[in-house]
Amino acid sequence: MKIVRNVLVGIICISLVVGGYYAFSNWKAKGDETEVSEVQKVILKELDKDSYPATPREVVKFYNRIMCCYYNETYTDEEFEKLTDQARILMDKELADNNPAEQYRQQVRTEVENYRSQKKTINNASVCDSNEVRYATIGDAECAYVESSYFVRSGSGFTKSYQDYVLRKDEDGSWRILAFELKEGETEDE
């Protein structure tokens, strides 16, 4: 009888320990679950030499993520500033010098306000395939040409537009956006 009672007490103690551990680990995991928004993910991406996008396509893809945040997401003024700072890191020195930080922020803010007043959102942003990236040497600089497309919802209709990016490799070997231009021939679907 005494042996059965000791075994039952032992089983109950082990069950309490295992149950307590399980409950505590689930409670702690639930407390740590903080959802990170796309804006925060973009802001938190460190664009230093080791984690900077390696190819022209990857640079434009990350720039597109920033653009989608501008036009589709909600953010604070501080987050907006950090988004524009991330975009400027992707720019070639020449482009960044021609668009001082405050002037660039104001241009983006105005574009975003116009976009939102027309109730437009970017449903999809895509970059051409790797084999469609064109490379050229201009003077002593390596350049790459990347096309990106944007599928935009406006009211009940959709528009697809294309933008060409010119990237130049800097002295550290990183591709930076030198220029971009909206291509002619925007298409609309109602």
C-alpha angles and dihedrals in degrees: 000000000000091000092052090049092050091048091050092049089048092050091048091050093049090047091051092049094047092043092047092050091048093048092047094048092049091047092050093047091052091050091053095051104108115160114229115213123224089250090056092046091053093045093048094051106110110221098195124135095277097048101031113123108274102212136042089247092054091050091053091044091055091045088053090053088055091049092050088052091051094052105028109031136067118237143159124255089256091052090048090054091050091048091054090046089055090050091050091053088061091054126097112248090250093055093043091050090052090050109046113204098255094043091048091050091051092049092050092045091052092048092048092049091050091047093050093045087058089048093238126158132181105240095181137006118189138175128219119262121274092253090056094058108106120214127200139165113231113187102320096328127101111225134186130199117212128180121210129187129207125202105204128191115213116176106306096339138073132222129195118203133176130217128193119215126198114202128188128201112239128214090273091056094252121135113237130185108255099173143344134196136188109242121231118249106062110186126216133201122191 
